[in-house]
Amino acid sequence: MSSTAAPTQDSAPPLQRRAAILVIVIASVAAFMTSLDNLVVGVALPSIREAMGGSMESLEWTVNAYTMAFAVTMIAMAALGDRFGRRRVFSAGIAVFTLASAVAAMSTSVDVLIAARAIQGFGAAAILPLSLTIISGVVPAEKRSAAIGIWGGVSGLGVALGPFVGGAVVEGISWEWIFWLNVPIGLILLPLVLRLVPESHGPNSKLDVPGLVLAGGGLFALTFGVVRAPALGWTSLTVAGSLAVAVLALVAFVVWERRAPAPMLPLKFFQNRAFALTNALSVAMFFGIFGAIFLLSQYFQTAQGLGPFEAGARTLPWTAMPMFVAPIAGAILYPRFGGRPLMTIGLALQAIAMAWIAVVLAVETSYLSLIPAFVMAGTGMALVISPSASMILESVRDDEAGQASGAASTLREVGGVLGVAVMATVFQHSGSYASPQAYTDGVAAALPVAVGVLAVGAVLGAALPGKAWMAARSSGSSQGEARHASRQAEHVVTPA
């Protein structure tokens, strides 16, 4: 992060090593809890349908309700943390998430389950962006990339274990336990947060209420329209109307933020090349990868007839890689090479992996032929996750970290929602759930969309600022001086 930051009056100073490690662990485990819950429900939908009844479309709202609440409110939660205290809002998010998990586990109807999942999403929206902001505030600048690498690895563990844990719990115990698992984690975390995490605030003492309303309304209309598009069609009145409302609200948000005395999202962030391009690359990755995961996670069950546990286990070579590679990328590779080569290579690896799967995918495809692509995809994800978080935080002042991480988290989640919707639409045009062959045909038709988006992201990665540019900015140089230093250094050490 920039050393030119002007700390707020009550910003928490970096902690001693042991205390900082405890805070990193607490924040990372909280992020793990939310990332686990993002994927764990998908494999349980058939069992929930058997227990509660209802259509599969209604049950899909147990996923969509969480995703929408999560995506819509992250910017707002980051703003509330800046205003009322990051520890306070972070701990409230953990409490809400834990309580909603218990309600979801005790649900006796689909409607109650959907409502509980939406409340879980609100809690997760407070946890994820603020976990990163809290870590950045307690660790010295020279150690932050390593700390973010740990955060990325633990969060990646949640992604890795989501389908695996979901399948194991559903087959071995009962679907309710995919939600009960969150309760002891939350009950342990909450007192630790209140005792060990220092309180800090953001730069604005006033809450930007018009900004909150416009951003929340616009993002809700956008995600609702995108989520409903595969079922209703992109030209349906509901979808087109929602997207039109989203455009109007988000344009009004931009207009308001330009003149707001204390904007919740300073638009100057997007004038910074590192911030703007890093977010664009993150959106591309979440669009391509989460759209692909949505379809491929069902392939082993729908096309090859495997059970939930075995299907989840087969995704581990893909989803487990961030757990191992992200800490290395954050602690070792990013400080040495900067974010540009890592993120470019990471997106390229993911594009190649999706192309590989699209070529070999068939009903009878052997699992061994998919493992190299899964490993490439997971490694590529890890090479983007930690460096992108570091570049986002280094491109803004320390006291703006909450606003920046909230915006970045929201954009990533919207990218994932859009990827699932677009690829599901392509799937429906070329395939169906009617037979293993029909499902495979649909997935094979949708995967090239992920390849294209990920490849565009890799090309954009070449335009990211190099290590020297970021170093000059962090040392307080002007952007013009940073570009000059970057040009001089690129001839010597900076990877292309």
N, C-alpha and C positions, 0 to 999 in steps of 0.2 A: 504494500500500500504506500501511497505517497507520503513521504516524510514532510511534505509541506502542509500537512493537515493542521487545521486550527481546532484543537480539541474543545469539546463543549465543557461547560463549567464543571459538570459532574461525570465526565467520562472516566471509566475505570482505567488505571494505568496497567501496563503489563505486569503479570503476577510472577512470583517466584516459580522456579521450574516445576516443583512438585505440585503446587496449587494449579498451575497452568495445565499440567498433564491431566489432573482430575477434571478440570472444566472441559478439556478437549474430549475426554472419554464420555462425560455426561452428555455433552451436546451431540456427539457422534452417535451414541446409543439412541438418543431421542430421534435423530434423523433416520437411523436404521429402522425404528419402529414404524415410521410413516412410509418409508420406501417398501418395507415388507408388506404392509397392508395394501399398497397400491396394486400388487400383483397376486396376492394370496387368494383373493376371492374367485378369480376366474375359473379355476379348476373345481371349485365347490358348487358352481351354479346348478349342474344336474342334480346333485344331492339335495340342495335347497329346494329345487322345484319338486322333487319327489316328496319332501317332507311337508311343504307348505302349499303346493299346487301353484296355479298361476301360469301364465304364458312365459316362454323364454324371453320375449321382448320386455315384459314387465320386470323379470328378474335381472335383465341387463342394466336396469336402472340402479341396481345395487352397486354396480361399477360406475355408471354415469353420474349418479348423485354425488359420490365421493369425488370423482374427477372434476366435476363442475364447481362444487364448493371450494375445492382445493385451488383450482386455477383462478377463480373469480376474486378470491379474497386475499391472496398473498401480498399484493401491493398494499392493500388496506391494513393488513396485520403488521407489516413492516413499519408503516406510518404510525400506527397505534403504539408500537414498541418504541419508536423514536420519541413520541410525545409523552407516554405514560410510564416508560421504563421497560427496557428490553427483557430484563429478568422477569418482571411482573407479567408481561404479556406472554412470554415463553412458558412460564409455569402455568398460566391460565390455559394455554393451548394444550399442555400435557394433561391437565385435569379434565378438560372438555373431551379430549381424545379418549382418555381412559374410561370416563363415565359412558360415553357413547358406545365404546366397545362392549361394555357390560350390557347395555340396552340391546345392542345388536345380537349378542349371544342369547339373550332371553326372549328375543322376538318370537311372536306366535303368528304373525301375518307378514305378508310381503310389504305392505304399506309401512308398518312399524320399522321393518328392517331398512327400507329405503330411507326413511327419515333419520334413523340412527346413522346410516352411512353418510348422509349429508352433513350431520353434525360432526362426525369424525373428520370429514374434509375441512370443516372450519378450524378444528383443532390442529390438524396437520398444517394448515396454511400459516398458523402462528409459529409452529415448531420449525419447519424446514428453513425458511430464510433467516430467522433469528438465530438458529443454531450456528450458522456460518458467521453471522455478525458478531455473536458472542465470542466465538473462537478468535476472530480477527482482533478483538479488543483486548484479549488477555495475553497474547503472544507477541514478543518483540518482532519487529518488521523482518529481520533476517531469518526468523524461524517460521514465518507464516506459511510459506509454500510447503514445508514439511508437515505442519499441522493440518493444512487443508488436504494434503495427501492422505493423512490418516482418516480425516472426515470422509473423503471420497471412498476410501477402501471400506470403511464400516458401512457407509450408505450403500456401496456396491454389494456388500454382503446381504443386505436386505433384498436387493433386486435378485441376487443369486438364489436366495433361499425361498423367495416368494412362491413360485410354482412347486418347488420341492416340498416345502413345509406344508403348503396347502394340500398337495396330494397325499402326503403321509398322514396328516391329521384326519382328512376326510375318510381315507380307507381304514386307518387304525383306530380312530376314536369316533368322532362325529363332527359334522360341519360347524357346530356352535363353537368348537374349541379353536377355530381359526381366529375368533374374536376374543375368547377368554385369555389367549396367550398374551394379549396386550396389557391386561389388567395388572398382573404382578410387576411387569416392567414399569408401567406408569406409576404404580404405588411406591416403587423403590426410587424412581427418578425424582419425583416431586419434592420430597424433603431434602434430597441432595442438592437440587437446584436452589432451593430457598436458603440453604446453609452455605453453599460453596461458591455459587456464581455471583460475581459482583454486579451491582446495578449500574446501568449506563443509559444515557439518553442521546437522541439525535440532535441536529442543529436547530430544528424548528420548535419553538415553545408553543405555537398555535397549531391546532388541528385543521387541516385543509378539508373542511366538510364538503364543499362543492366538488372538489377533486375526487374525494372518496365516493360520492354518489355517482358521478359521471363515469369514473373508471369501473366501479362495481357493476353499474347497469350495463355499460357497453360490453364488458367482458362476459357478463351473464348472457346477454343476447347473442354474442358471438359463439360462445361454447354451446348454448342451447341449439342454435341453428345448425352448427356443425355436427353435433351429436345426433340430431334428428334427421340429418340429410340422407344417410344410407337407407333408412326405412321409408321416408316420405318422398325423397327425390329433391335435388338441389333447386328445382324450379317450383316446388310446392309453395303455396301461400304462406304456410307456417315458417318454412325455412327461409324463403326469400324475405319475408317480413322481418324475421329475427335478425337476419344479416343486415338489412337496411337500417333497423334501429341501432344495431351495433356500430355501423359506420357513422351515423349521426351523433351518437353519444360519444364515441371516441374522438371524432373531430372536435366536438364541443369541449372534450377534456383537454385536447392539445391547445385549443384557443384559450381556455381558462388558465391552464398551467403557464402560458406565456406571460400572463398578467397577474397571476396570483402573488400576493406578498410573501407567502410561505408555501411554495408548491410542494406537494407530496412526492412528485417525481420531477426534479429539475430537468428540463429538456436539453440543457447544456451537456448532459451526459452523452447524448447521442451525437454531439458534435465531435466527440473524442473517438478517433478511429479505432482504438483498441476496444473500447466499450461497445461501439456499434457493431463492429465485425465479429467480435467474440460472441455477442448475443445472436447474430445471424447464423453463425456456425452451430451454436447450441440448438437453435430452432431446427436447423436442417438435420442434425443428428437425432433429435427427439422425434421429428416427423418420420424419418426413415426407419429408425430402429424400433420405436414403439408401435408403429403401424405394422412392421414385420413380426414383432413378438406377438402381437394380438392374434395374428393369423397362424403363425408357426407353432405357438403354444398349444393350439387345438389340433394341429396336424397329426400328432402321434395318437391321439384318442379317436378323432373322427375318421381319419384316412387309414390308420394302421391298427386300430382297435385295441390300443393299450389302455391300462387303467390309469387313474389320476396320478398315483405315486410313481409308476414307471415313466409316465410321460413327463412329469416334473423332473425326475432324475436325469432324463436324457437332455434336458436343457442346460445342465450344470456346466459343461465345457464352455458354453457361451456366457451364461449369467454369472459364473463364479470368477471369471478372469478379472473384472474390475477390482475385486477384493484383493487380489495379489499384485496387480500391475499399478493400480491407482496410487498406493503409497510410494512406490518407486518413482512413478512419474512426478509426483508432487515433491518428494524429498530430495531426489537425486537428479533426475533428468531436467526438470523445469529450471532449477537454479543454474544449471550448466548451459542449457541450450535455449531457454526461453520457450514461450508458448507456440510460436509460429510453426516450427518444424513438427512438434509433437501433435498439434491439432490437425495439421494438414495430413500427416501420415495416418493419424487415427481415423479421419473421415475416409481417406482413400482405402484403408484396410476394410472398413465397414462396407463401402461400395463394392469392393471385390468380393467380399464374403456373400453379400446378397446376390450378386450376379452368379456366383458359384452355385448357391442353393437353387436359384431359378433354373439353372441349366440341368442340374441332376435330379430335381424333385420329380418324383413319381410315386404312385401308391406303394410300389415294391422297393423304393430306394432303401439301400442298406444304411444303417445308422453310422457305420464306420466312414462312409463317404461324406457324411455331413460334419463330422467332428472337426476337420481342418477349418471349414468355414465358420463353425461356431467359435473356435479359438481365435480366429482372426477378428471376428465381430466383437467379441468380448474385450480383446486387447485394444482394438480401436476405440471402443467406448471409454476404456480407462485412460487412454492417451488424450482424451478430450475433457473428461470430467474434472480432474484436479487442475490442470493448466487453465481451463476456462474460468474456474472459480478464482484462481489466483490473479488472472489478468483483469477480471471484472473489478476486484477489490483494489488492485494496484492502479487502476485508471481513475479512481476517485479519491477524494480526501478521506482520512480516517473517519471523520464524523459523518460522512455521507454513505458509509458502508451499508447501513440498514436499508436506505432507499435503493441503493444499487443492487444489493442482493435480492430484495423483494421484487424489483423489476425483472431481474434476470431469471429468477425462479418462475415468475408468472409467464414470461415469454417461452421458456422451455416447456412448461406444462401445456400452454396453448398449442405449441408445435406438436406435442404428442397427441393431443386431442384431434388436431387437424389431420395428422398422419393416419390415425386409426379410422377417421371418417372417410377420408379420400380413398384409402386402400380398401376399406370395406365396400365402398361404392363400386370400385373396379372389380372386386371379388364377385359382387352380386350380378354384374353384367356378364361375367364369364363362367361362373360356377355356382354352386349351392351346397347345402348340407344333405342333399337327397341321396348321395352315394359317395363312397371313398374317391372314386374317379372324379366326380363332379366337384368335390371339395378341393382336391389337388389341382384341378384345372383352374379353379378360381384363385388359389394362392399363387400358382405359377404366373398368372396374368397380372396379379397385383404387385409382385416383387420388383419388376422393372421400374415401377414408380419410386420405390425406395432407393434403387440403384441410382436413378437420375438425380434425386434430391441430394443424396449423400455425395455424389460426384460433384455437383455444383458447390456444395459446402467445401469439398477438398480444394477446388479451384479458388474459391474465395479465401481459403486459408493462406494462400501465397501472398495476399495483400495485407495480412496482419502485420503490425509493427514488430520489428526484430527486438532481440534482447537489449541492444544498445539504446534503442529508442525508449524502451520502458525504464531502463536504468537511469537515463538522463532525466526522464520525467520524475522518477522517484527522488532524485537528488535535488529537485527544485528547479531544473532548467525549464526554459520556455519550450513550447512545441517546436519552434523554429530551430532552436539549439539542439533539441532532441533529434530532429530529422537529420541535421548536419552530422551529429555524432554517430547516428545510425549508418549514414552513408559511408562515413570513414571506416567504421568498424566492420561493415559487411564485406569489405574487400579482404578482410583478414580472417575473422573468426565466425561470423554469424552464418549459420546454415541457410541455404537458399530455401 
